[in-house]
């Protein structure tokens, strides 16, 4: 599996609602990143 | 909102929260406005739909949606924590905070 604990996180670039495009690599060396995957908006999940 | 309450603590620990779902950014805007705004970026895994969720093995093909999960990546780009959650359950903020604190 590509995204197990201990493996390199897959790189991504995605549009954000208010901050333009964001790439995982822009935090490399400066920030830990907490990804919070949601099911759908308006569900509380 | 799991992360709103612990956001300032996460900032102190040099952690950036990124919310991800396969909704369009316009939907995200409406959603975050309905909450009075969230203090971190909400990203759209939209084009192609679910591509990033799939890369992280967090895609429910049947529902056509991401699986609820938290993935913590350290400054070197290595995955250090990964947990999925059943529908209707939410991540425990203290567990997330402890996992981030353990990185430093």
Backbone of each chain as nested JSON, in Angstrom:
{
  "chains": [
    {"id": "A", "residues": [
      {"number": 1, "name": "UNK", "atoms": {"N": [0.85, -1.204, 0.0], "CA": [0.0, 0.0, 0.0], "C": [0.881, 1.247, 0.0]}},
      {"number": 2, "name": "UNK", "atoms": {"N": [0.449, 2.255, -0.708], "CA": [1.294, 3.44, -0.915], "C": [1.274, 4.408, 0.264]}},
      {"number": 3, "name": "UNK", "atoms": {"N": [0.265, 4.314, 1.109], "CA": [0.095, 5.356, 2.12], "C": [0.064, 4.796, 3.538]}},
      {"number": 4, "name": "UNK", "atoms": {"N": [0.922, 3.818, 3.79], "CA": [1.02, 3.263, 5.138], "C": [1.87, 4.163, 6.026]}},
      {"number": 5, "name": "UNK", "atoms": {"N": [1.727, 3.96, 7.345], "CA": [2.623, 4.63, 8.279], "C": [4.061, 4.197, 7.969]}},
      {"number": 6, "name": "UNK", "atoms": {"N": [4.952, 5.187, 7.878], "CA": [6.35, 4.897, 7.576], "C": [6.713, 5.117, 6.12]}},
      {"number": 7, "name": "UNK", "atoms": {"N": [5.69, 5.235, 5.254], "CA": [5.985, 5.471, 3.842], "C": [5.925, 6.963, 3.526]}},
      {"number": 8, "name": "UNK", "atoms": {"N": [6.484, 7.344, 2.395], "CA": [6.465, 8.746, 1.981], "C": [5.061, 9.118, 1.545]}},
      {"number": 9, "name": "UNK", "atoms": {"N": [4.565, 10.234, 2.059], "CA": [3.207, 10.669, 1.736], "C": [3.109, 11.04, 0.258]}},
      {"number": 10, "name": "UNK", "atoms": {"N": [2.073, 10.546, -0.442], "CA": [1.897, 10.924, -1.851], "C": [1.743, 12.44, -2.012]}},
      {"number": 11, "name": "UNK", "atoms": {"N": [2.496, 13.009, -2.951], "CA": [2.413, 14.444, -3.204], "C": [1.057, 14.793, -3.826]}},
      {"number": 12, "name": "UNK", "atoms": {"N": [0.565, 15.989, -3.548], "CA": [-0.675, 16.445, -4.181], "C": [-0.658, 17.961, -4.32]}},
      {"number": 13, "name": "UNK", "atoms": {"N": [-1.451, 18.444, -5.237], "CA": [-1.788, 19.865, -5.337], "C": [-3.291, 19.943, -5.536]}},
      {"number": 14, "name": "UNK", "atoms": {"N": [-3.962, 20.697, -4.662], "CA": [-5.419, 20.819, -4.771], "C": [-5.835, 22.266, -4.582]}},
      {"number": 15, "name": "UNK", "atoms": {"N": [-6.948, 22.651, -5.222], "CA": [-7.474, 23.998, -4.985], "C": [-8.121, 24.077, -3.606]}},
      {"number": 16, "name": "UNK", "atoms": {"N": [-7.95, 25.204, -2.946], "CA": [-8.608, 25.407, -1.658], "C": [-9.714, 26.434, -1.822]}},
      {"number": 17, "name": "UNK", "atoms": {"N": [-10.589, 26.491, -0.839], "CA": [-11.736, 27.391, -0.935], "C": [-11.301, 28.854, -0.945]}},
      {"number": 18, "name": "UNK", "atoms": {"N": [-10.287, 29.185, -0.164], "CA": [-9.93, 30.598, -0.003], "C": [-8.452, 30.913, -0.191]}},
      {"number": 19, "name": "UNK", "atoms": {"N": [-7.605, 29.91, -0.317], "CA": [-6.154, 30.147, -0.299], "C": [-5.447, 29.708, -1.584]}},
      {"number": 20, "name": "UNK", "atoms": {"N": [-6.17, 29.568, -2.684], "CA": [-5.542, 29.158, -3.938], "C": [-5.101, 27.703, -3.9]}},
      {"number": 21, "name": "UNK", "atoms": {"N": [-4.219, 27.326, -4.831], "CA": [-3.727, 25.948, -4.883], "C": [-2.754, 25.688, -3.736]}},
      {"number": 22, "name": "UNK", "atoms": {"N": [-2.878, 24.524, -3.129], "CA": [-1.995, 24.134, -2.03], "C": [-1.377, 22.783, -2.34]}},
      {"number": 23, "name": "UNK", "atoms": {"N": [-0.053, 22.704, -2.189], "CA": [0.678, 21.451, -2.414], "C": [1.239, 20.946, -1.093]}},
      {"number": 24, "name": "UNK", "atoms": {"N": [1.273, 19.641, -0.946], "CA": [1.864, 19.066, 0.264], "C": [3.322, 19.499, 0.411]}},
      {"number": 25, "name": "UNK", "atoms": {"N": [4.047, 19.539, -0.712], "CA": [5.497, 19.79, -0.658], "C": [5.849, 21.183, -0.141]}},
      {"number": 26, "name": "UNK", "atoms": {"N": [4.893, 22.112, -0.147], "CA": [5.226, 23.461, 0.324], "C": [5.475, 23.501, 1.838]}},
      {"number": 27, "name": "UNK", "atoms": {"N": [5.078, 22.431, 2.541], "CA": [5.292, 22.381, 3.994], "C": [6.538, 21.583, 4.373]}},
      {"number": 28, "name": "UNK", "atoms": {"N": [7.179, 20.995, 3.357], "CA": [8.34, 20.146, 3.597], "C": [9.441, 20.929, 4.319]}},
      {"number": 29, "name": "UNK", "atoms": {"N": [9.918, 20.361, 5.424], "CA": [11.003, 20.992, 6.164], "C": [10.571, 22.072, 7.139]}},
      {"number": 30, "name": "UNK", "atoms": {"N": [9.291, 22.484, 7.085], "CA": [8.867, 23.569, 7.97], "C": [7.679, 23.217, 8.85]}},
      {"number": 31, "name": "UNK", "atoms": {"N": [6.764, 22.393, 8.346], "CA": [5.541, 22.09, 9.109], "C": [5.203, 20.601, 9.04]}},
      {"number": 32, "name": "UNK", "atoms": {"N": [4.693, 20.073, 10.148], "CA": [3.974, 18.805, 10.086], "C": [2.623, 19.098, 9.427]}},
      {"number": 33, "name": "UNK", "atoms": {"N": [2.024, 18.104, 8.811], "CA": [0.736, 18.314, 8.147], "C": [-0.271, 17.299, 8.682]}},
      {"number": 34, "name": "UNK", "atoms": {"N": [-1.429, 17.8, 9.106], "CA": [-2.528, 16.95, 9.556], "C": [-3.602, 16.981, 8.483]}},
      {"number": 35, "name": "UNK", "atoms": {"N": [-3.755, 15.878, 7.749], "CA": [-4.789, 15.79, 6.722], "C": [-6.066, 15.264, 7.352]}},
      {"number": 36, "name": "UNK", "atoms": {"N": [-7.146, 15.993, 7.157], "CA": [-8.443, 15.568, 7.674], "C": [-9.362, 15.291, 6.495]}},
      {"number": 37, "name": "UNK", "atoms": {"N": [-9.531, 14.009, 6.167], "CA": [-10.41, 13.627, 5.057], "C": [-11.854, 13.596, 5.543]}},
      {"number": 38, "name": "UNK", "atoms": {"N": [-12.729, 14.292, 4.803], "CA": [-14.151, 14.334, 5.144], "C": [-14.923, 13.46, 4.184]}},
      {"number": 39, "name": "UNK", "atoms": {"N": [-16.086, 13.028, 4.609], "CA": [-16.951, 12.274, 3.715], "C": [-17.656, 13.231, 2.762]}},
      {"number": 40, "name": "UNK", "atoms": {"N": [-18.436, 14.101, 3.303], "CA": [-19.126, 15.123, 2.522], "C": [-19.376, 16.32, 3.419]}},
      {"number": 41, "name": "UNK", "atoms": {"N": [-19.511, 17.473, 2.809], "CA": [-19.879, 18.648, 3.591], "C": [-21.317, 18.518, 4.1]}},
      {"number": 42, "name": "UNK", "atoms": {"N": [-21.627, 19.269, 5.124], "CA": [-22.972, 19.327, 5.713], "C": [-23.383, 18.028, 6.397]}},
      {"number": 43, "name": "UNK", "atoms": {"N": [-22.421, 17.123, 6.588], "CA": [-22.779, 15.872, 7.246], "C": [-22.223, 15.796, 8.662]}},
      {"number": 44, "name": "UNK", "atoms": {"N": [-21.344, 16.731, 8.999], "CA": [-20.692, 16.653, 10.306], "C": [-19.589, 15.628, 10.333]}},
      {"number": 45, "name": "UNK", "atoms": {"N": [-19.417, 14.912, 9.216], "CA": [-18.41, 13.868, 9.176], "C": [-17.116, 14.357, 8.559]}}
    ]},
    {"id": "B", "residues": [
      {"number": 1, "name": "UNK", "atoms": {"N": [-16.627, 20.144, 14.89], "CA": [-15.367, 20.555, 14.269], "C": [-14.205, 20.145, 15.158]}},
      {"number": 2, "name": "UNK", "atoms": {"N": [-13.678, 19.005, 14.864], "CA": [-12.626, 18.41, 15.673], "C": [-11.447, 19.344, 15.892]}},
      {"number": 3, "name": "UNK", "atoms": {"N": [-11.002, 20.012, 14.832], "CA": [-9.71, 20.68, 14.882], "C": [-9.789, 22.141, 15.31]}},
      {"number": 4, "name": "UNK", "atoms": {"N": [-10.964, 22.693, 15.292], "CA": [-11.061, 24.102, 15.659], "C": [-10.608, 24.313, 17.104]}},
      {"number": 5, "name": "UNK", "atoms": {"N": [-11.005, 23.387, 17.972], "CA": [-10.693, 23.537, 19.399], "C": [-9.21, 23.383, 19.709]}},
      {"number": 6, "name": "UNK", "atoms": {"N": [-8.512, 22.594, 18.907], "CA": [-7.095, 22.333, 19.199], "C": [-6.175, 23.053, 18.219]}},
      {"number": 7, "name": "UNK", "atoms": {"N": [-6.755, 23.938, 17.394], "CA": [-5.975, 24.528, 16.316], "C": [-4.769, 25.327, 16.822]}},
      {"number": 8, "name": "UNK", "atoms": {"N": [-4.97, 26.11, 17.87], "CA": [-3.855, 26.936, 18.362], "C": [-2.738, 26.058, 18.935]}},
      {"number": 9, "name": "UNK", "atoms": {"N": [-3.118, 24.944, 19.565], "CA": [-2.102, 24.011, 20.083], "C": [-1.327, 23.371, 18.927]}},
      {"number": 10, "name": "UNK", "atoms": {"N": [-2.049, 23.022, 17.867], "CA": [-1.378, 22.431, 16.706], "C": [-0.42, 23.43, 16.064]}},
      {"number": 11, "name": "UNK", "atoms": {"N": [-0.823, 24.687, 16.026], "CA": [0.07, 25.724, 15.48], "C": [1.352, 25.822, 16.301]}},
      {"number": 12, "name": "UNK", "atoms": {"N": [1.21, 25.745, 17.616], "CA": [2.387, 25.793, 18.486], "C": [3.332, 24.628, 18.223]}},
      {"number": 13, "name": "UNK", "atoms": {"N": [2.758, 23.518, 17.768], "CA": [3.545, 22.316, 17.488], "C": [4.025, 22.27, 16.031]}},
      {"number": 14, "name": "UNK", "atoms": {"N": [3.938, 23.416, 15.336], "CA": [4.376, 23.5, 13.931], "C": [3.586, 22.569, 13.024]}},
      {"number": 15, "name": "UNK", "atoms": {"N": [2.295, 22.434, 13.287], "CA": [1.472, 21.557, 12.446], "C": [0.44, 22.374, 11.675]}},
      {"number": 16, "name": "UNK", "atoms": {"N": [0.291, 22.046, 10.395], "CA": [-0.703, 22.688, 9.533], "C": [-1.832, 21.705, 9.269]}},
      {"number": 17, "name": "UNK", "atoms": {"N": [-3.063, 22.096, 9.587], "CA": [-4.215, 21.257, 9.281], "C": [-4.712, 21.571, 7.867]}},
      {"number": 18, "name": "UNK", "atoms": {"N": [-4.994, 20.522, 7.099], "CA": [-5.609, 20.671, 5.784], "C": [-6.845, 19.778, 5.731]}},
      {"number": 19, "name": "UNK", "atoms": {"N": [-8.004, 20.372, 5.516], "CA": [-9.221, 19.585, 5.332], "C": [-9.34, 19.168, 3.872]}},
      {"number": 20, "name": "UNK", "atoms": {"N": [-9.787, 17.95, 3.624], "CA": [-9.887, 17.44, 2.257], "C": [-11.224, 16.741, 2.064]}},
      {"number": 21, "name": "UNK", "atoms": {"N": [-11.926, 17.103, 0.989], "CA": [-13.062, 16.28, 0.577], "C": [-13.196, 16.412, -0.927]}},
      {"number": 22, "name": "UNK", "atoms": {"N": [-14.062, 15.615, -1.51], "CA": [-14.176, 15.639, -2.963], "C": [-15.252, 16.617, -3.422]}},
      {"number": 23, "name": "UNK", "atoms": {"N": [-15.642, 17.522, -2.544], "CA": [-16.606, 18.545, -2.947], "C": [-15.918, 19.645, -3.745]}},
      {"number": 24, "name": "UNK", "atoms": {"N": [-16.698, 20.327, -4.544], "CA": [-16.193, 21.459, -5.301], "C": [-15.889, 22.621, -4.357]}},
      {"number": 25, "name": "UNK", "atoms": {"N": [-14.946, 23.484, -4.747], "CA": [-14.561, 24.597, -3.865], "C": [-15.738, 25.504, -3.531]}},
      {"number": 26, "name": "UNK", "atoms": {"N": [-16.679, 25.662, -4.469], "CA": [-17.834, 26.518, -4.186], "C": [-18.658, 25.941, -3.041]}},
      {"number": 27, "name": "UNK", "atoms": {"N": [-18.768, 24.619, -3.037], "CA": [-19.479, 23.956, -1.944], "C": [-18.734, 24.14, -0.629]}},
      {"number": 28, "name": "UNK", "atoms": {"N": [-17.399, 24.058, -0.706], "CA": [-16.586, 24.281, 0.49], "C": [-16.801, 25.667, 1.06]}},
      {"number": 29, "name": "UNK", "atoms": {"N": [-16.832, 26.638, 0.173], "CA": [-17.024, 28.017, 0.629], "C": [-18.342, 28.16, 1.368]}},
      {"number": 30, "name": "UNK", "atoms": {"N": [-19.4, 27.59, 0.799], "CA": [-20.712, 27.676, 1.436], "C": [-20.695, 26.987, 2.797]}},
      {"number": 31, "name": "UNK", "atoms": {"N": [-19.98, 25.873, 2.837], "CA": [-19.93, 25.086, 4.068], "C": [-19.165, 25.827, 5.163]}},
      {"number": 32, "name": "UNK", "atoms": {"N": [-17.983, 26.335, 4.808], "CA": [-17.181, 27.012, 5.824], "C": [-17.861, 28.292, 6.286]}},
      {"number": 33, "name": "UNK", "atoms": {"N": [-18.57, 28.955, 5.355], "CA": [-19.3, 30.154, 5.764], "C": [-20.417, 29.799, 6.735]}},
      {"number": 34, "name": "UNK", "atoms": {"N": [-21.032, 28.64, 6.504], "CA": [-22.121, 28.217, 7.391], "C": [-21.602, 27.948, 8.799]}},
      {"number": 35, "name": "UNK", "atoms": {"N": [-20.309, 27.652, 8.893], "CA": [-19.7, 27.386, 10.201], "C": [-19.082, 28.644, 10.815]}},
      {"number": 36, "name": "UNK", "atoms": {"N": [-19.174, 29.745, 10.075], "CA": [-18.525, 30.957, 10.537], "C": [-17.05, 30.967, 10.194]}},
      {"number": 37, "name": "UNK", "atoms": {"N": [-16.675, 30.145, 9.211], "CA": [-15.282, 30.065, 8.766], "C": [-14.504, 29.052, 9.571]}},
      {"number": 38, "name": "UNK", "atoms": {"N": [-13.567, 28.37, 8.916], "CA": [-12.65, 27.462, 9.625], "C": [-11.246, 28.042, 9.511]}},
      {"number": 39, "name": "UNK", "atoms": {"N": [-10.392, 27.797, 10.505], "CA": [-9.088, 28.471, 10.547], "C": [-8.008, 27.802, 9.706]}},
      {"number": 40, "name": "UNK", "atoms": {"N": [-8.367, 26.84, 8.865], "CA": [-7.368, 26.148, 8.042], "C": [-7.941, 25.947, 6.634]}},
      {"number": 41, "name": "UNK", "atoms": {"N": [-7.063, 25.709, 5.654], "CA": [-7.554, 25.535, 4.278], "C": [-8.4, 24.275, 4.116]}},
      {"number": 42, "name": "UNK", "atoms": {"N": [-9.445, 24.397, 3.327], "CA": [-10.263, 23.255, 2.929], "C": [-9.967, 22.982, 1.455]}},
      {"number": 43, "name": "UNK", "atoms": {"N": [-9.458, 21.788, 1.165], "CA": [-9.036, 21.457, -0.189], "C": [-10.058, 20.564, -0.884]}},
      {"number": 44, "name": "UNK", "atoms": {"N": [-10.17, 20.764, -2.192], "CA": [-11.122, 19.981, -2.982], "C": [-10.406, 18.912, -3.794]}},
      {"number": 45, "name": "UNK", "atoms": {"N": [-10.688, 17.674, -3.452], "CA": [-10.155, 16.517, -4.178], "C": [-11.134, 16.237, -5.317]}},
      {"number": 46, "name": "UNK", "atoms": {"N": [-11.142, 17.129, -6.249], "CA": [-12.281, 17.254, -7.158], "C": [-11.952, 16.888, -8.594]}},
      {"number": 47, "name": "UNK", "atoms": {"N": [-10.699, 17.14, -8.99], "CA": [-10.405, 16.989, -10.41], "C": [-9.057, 16.323, -10.616]}},
      {"number": 48, "name": "UNK", "atoms": {"N": [-8.988, 15.056, -11.0], "CA": [-10.152, 14.164, -11.119], "C": [-10.679, 13.768, -9.741]}},
      {"number": 49, "name": "UNK", "atoms": {"N": [-11.963, 13.547, -9.679], "CA": [-12.639, 13.342, -8.397], "C": [-12.027, 12.189, -7.607]}},
      {"number": 50, "name": "UNK", "atoms": {"N": [-11.625, 12.509, -6.384], "CA": [-11.139, 11.475, -5.473], "C": [-9.718, 11.003, -5.741]}},
      {"number": 51, "name": "UNK", "atoms": {"N": [-8.992, 11.657, -6.647], "CA": [-7.659, 11.166, -7.023], "C": [-6.71, 11.113, -5.823]}},
      {"number": 52, "name": "UNK", "atoms": {"N": [-6.741, 12.14, -4.994], "CA": [-5.838, 12.174, -3.837], "C": [-6.301, 11.173, -2.775]}},
      {"number": 53, "name": "UNK", "atoms": {"N": [-7.599, 11.123, -2.549], "CA": [-8.137, 10.135, -1.603], "C": [-7.73, 8.721, -2.021]}},
      {"number": 54, "name": "UNK", "atoms": {"N": [-7.79, 8.448, -3.319], "CA": [-7.397, 7.128, -3.828], "C": [-5.908, 6.877, -3.6]}},
      {"number": 55, "name": "UNK", "atoms": {"N": [-5.08, 7.912, -3.815], "CA": [-3.638, 7.761, -3.611], "C": [-3.33, 7.427, -2.155]}},
      {"number": 56, "name": "UNK", "atoms": {"N": [-4.185, 7.892, -1.252], "CA": [-4.008, 7.609, 0.179], "C": [-4.817, 6.389, 0.628]}},
      {"number": 57, "name": "UNK", "atoms": {"N": [-5.396, 5.686, -0.345], "CA": [-6.229, 4.521, -0.061], "C": [-7.363, 4.875, 0.896]}},
      {"number": 58, "name": "UNK", "atoms": {"N": [-8.001, 6.017, 0.628], "CA": [-9.101, 6.507, 1.47], "C": [-10.291, 6.88, 0.593]}},
      {"number": 59, "name": "UNK", "atoms": {"N": [-10.647, 5.976, -0.293], "CA": [-11.739, 6.257, -1.218], "C": [-12.756, 5.139, -1.147]}},
      {"number": 60, "name": "UNK", "atoms": {"N": [-14.006, 5.506, -0.967], "CA": [-15.092, 4.537, -0.952], "C": [-15.765, 4.564, -2.326]}},
      {"number": 61, "name": "UNK", "atoms": {"N": [-15.452, 3.561, -3.139], "CA": [-15.95, 3.539, -4.52], "C": [-17.478, 3.49, -4.549]}},
      {"number": 62, "name": "UNK", "atoms": {"N": [-18.04, 2.724, -3.636], "CA": [-19.489, 2.536, -3.62], "C": [-20.229, 3.857, -3.362]}},
      {"number": 63, "name": "UNK", "atoms": {"N": [-19.695, 4.626, -2.411], "CA": [-20.343, 5.893, -2.07], "C": [-19.856, 7.047, -2.941]}},
      {"number": 64, "name": "UNK", "atoms": {"N": [-18.768, 6.829, -3.657], "CA": [-18.2, 7.911, -4.451], "C": [-17.735, 9.055, -3.584]}},
      {"number": 65, "name": "UNK", "atoms": {"N": [-17.134, 8.712, -2.439], "CA": [-16.724, 9.74, -1.476], "C": [-15.476, 9.274, -0.734]}},
      {"number": 66, "name": "UNK", "atoms": {"N": [-14.807, 10.259, -0.115], "CA": [-13.654, 9.936, 0.712], "C": [-14.101, 9.183, 1.959]}},
      {"number": 67, "name": "UNK", "atoms": {"N": [-13.191, 8.382, 2.512], "CA": [-13.408, 7.748, 3.808], "C": [-12.922, 8.715, 4.877]}},
      {"number": 68, "name": "UNK", "atoms": {"N": [-13.703, 8.882, 5.948], "CA": [-13.307, 9.776, 7.033], "C": [-12.01, 9.284, 7.65]}},
      {"number": 69, "name": "UNK", "atoms": {"N": [-11.001, 10.129, 7.678], "CA": [-9.701, 9.692, 8.177], "C": [-8.839, 10.878, 8.575]}},
      {"number": 70, "name": "UNK", "atoms": {"N": [-7.859, 10.594, 9.412], "CA": [-6.816, 11.561, 9.729], "C": [-5.476, 10.926, 9.378]}},
      {"number": 71, "name": "UNK", "atoms": {"N": [-4.66, 11.67, 8.627], "CA": [-3.31, 11.232, 8.277], "C": [-2.352, 12.327, 8.718]}},
      {"number": 72, "name": "UNK", "atoms": {"N": [-1.354, 11.955, 9.505], "CA": [-0.385, 12.936, 9.975], "C": [0.957, 12.668, 9.296]}},
      {"number": 73, "name": "UNK", "atoms": {"N": [1.491, 13.734, 8.685], "CA": [2.73, 13.656, 7.908], "C": [3.767, 14.552, 8.581]}},
      {"number": 74, "name": "UNK", "atoms": {"N": [4.966, 14.035, 8.815], "CA": [5.972, 14.855, 9.489], "C": [6.67, 15.808, 8.512]}},
      {"number": 75, "name": "UNK", "atoms": {"N": [7.559, 16.625, 9.048], "CA": [8.191, 17.668, 8.223], "C": [9.029, 17.099, 7.086]}},
      {"number": 76, "name": "UNK", "atoms": {"N": [9.431, 15.849, 7.228], "CA": [10.236, 15.217, 6.177], "C": [9.358, 14.559, 5.11]}},
      {"number": 77, "name": "UNK", "atoms": {"N": [8.037, 14.605, 5.3], "CA": [7.14, 14.048, 4.296], "C": [6.802, 12.589, 4.496]}},
      {"number": 78, "name": "UNK", "atoms": {"N": [7.064, 12.07, 5.693], "CA": [6.766, 10.667, 5.992], "C": [5.459, 10.56, 6.776]}},
      {"number": 79, "name": "UNK", "atoms": {"N": [4.631, 9.603, 6.404], "CA": [3.381, 9.367, 7.127], "C": [3.698, 8.761, 8.49]}},
      {"number": 80, "name": "UNK", "atoms": {"N": [3.194, 9.385, 9.541], "CA": [3.521, 8.944, 10.897], "C": [2.309, 8.462, 11.689]}},
      {"number": 81, "name": "UNK", "atoms": {"N": [1.114, 8.778, 11.188], "CA": [-0.116, 8.407, 11.891], "C": [-1.205, 8.308, 10.839]}},
      {"number": 82, "name": "UNK", "atoms": {"N": [-2.062, 7.306, 11.026], "CA": [-3.144, 7.13, 10.07], "C": [-4.285, 6.419, 10.784]}},
      {"number": 83, "name": "UNK", "atoms": {"N": [-5.468, 7.011, 10.736], "CA": [-6.618, 6.377, 11.381], "C": [-7.866, 6.68, 10.567]}},
      {"number": 84, "name": "UNK", "atoms": {"N": [-8.702, 5.655, 10.378], "CA": [-9.968, 5.868, 9.679], "C": [-11.106, 5.772, 10.687]}},
      {"number": 85, "name": "UNK", "atoms": {"N": [-12.237, 6.345, 10.309], "CA": [-13.368, 6.449, 11.24], "C": [-14.646, 6.015, 10.545]}},
      {"number": 86, "name": "UNK", "atoms": {"N": [-15.456, 5.297, 11.269], "CA": [-16.751, 4.883, 10.745], "C": [-17.66, 6.1, 10.581]}},
      {"number": 87, "name": "UNK", "atoms": {"N": [-18.61, 6.013, 9.622], "CA": [-19.563, 7.123, 9.479], "C": [-20.245, 7.421, 10.81]}},
      {"number": 88, "name": "UNK", "atoms": {"N": [-20.366, 8.692, 11.117], "CA": [-21.032, 9.083, 12.355], "C": [-20.091, 9.218, 13.538]}},
      {"number": 89, "name": "UNK", "atoms": {"N": [-18.84, 8.784, 13.369], "CA": [-17.868, 8.973, 14.446], "C": [-16.842, 10.013, 14.011]}},
      {"number": 90, "name": "UNK", "atoms": {"N": [-16.239, 10.677, 14.972], "CA": [-15.29, 11.745, 14.684], "C": [-13.963, 11.462, 15.374]}},
      {"number": 91, "name": "UNK", "atoms": {"N": [-12.879, 11.987, 14.804], "CA": [-11.573, 11.817, 15.441], "C": [-11.559, 12.447, 16.832]}},
      {"number": 92, "name": "UNK", "atoms": {"N": [-10.851, 11.813, 17.749], "CA": [-10.683, 12.378, 19.085], "C": [-9.574, 13.443, 19.024]}},
      {"number": 93, "name": "UNK", "atoms": {"N": [-9.896, 14.697, 19.317], "CA": [-8.894, 15.766, 19.204], "C": [-7.648, 15.497, 20.029]}},
      {"number": 94, "name": "UNK", "atoms": {"N": [-7.807, 14.909, 21.198], "CA": [-6.654, 14.678, 22.07], "C": [-5.715, 13.614, 21.494]}},
      {"number": 95, "name": "UNK", "atoms": {"N": [-6.293, 12.622, 20.819], "CA": [-5.475, 11.596, 20.172], "C": [-4.642, 12.215, 19.052]}},
      {"number": 96, "name": "UNK", "atoms": {"N": [-5.274, 13.098, 18.274], "CA": [-4.572, 13.776, 17.182], "C": [-3.464, 14.665, 17.746]}},
      {"number": 97, "name": "UNK", "atoms": {"N": [-3.8, 15.398, 18.791], "CA": [-2.824, 16.298, 19.413], "C": [-1.621, 15.514, 19.95]}},
      {"number": 98, "name": "UNK", "atoms": {"N": [-1.893, 14.399, 20.596], "CA": [-0.81, 13.574, 21.155], "C": [0.075, 13.011, 20.042]}},
      {"number": 99, "name": "UNK", "atoms": {"N": [-0.546, 12.64, 18.926], "CA": [0.225, 12.081, 17.807], "C": [1.139, 13.143, 17.201]}},
      {"number": 100, "name": "UNK", "atoms": {"N": [0.647, 14.373, 17.12], "CA": [1.482, 15.458, 16.592], "C": [2.595, 15.801, 17.582]}},
      {"number": 101, "name": "UNK", "atoms": {"N": [2.248, 15.856, 18.859], "CA": [3.243, 16.194, 19.885], "C": [4.376, 15.17, 19.901]}},
      {"number": 102, "name": "UNK", "atoms": {"N": [4.05, 13.92, 19.581], "CA": [5.052, 12.854, 19.598], "C": [6.077, 12.997, 18.473]}},
      {"number": 103, "name": "UNK", "atoms": {"N": [5.782, 13.839, 17.475], "CA": [6.698, 14.014, 16.342], "C": [7.882, 14.893, 16.704]}},
      {"number": 104, "name": "UNK", "atoms": {"N": [7.682, 15.778, 17.68], "CA": [8.708, 16.797, 17.949], "C": [9.789, 16.279, 18.891]}}
    ]}
  ]
}
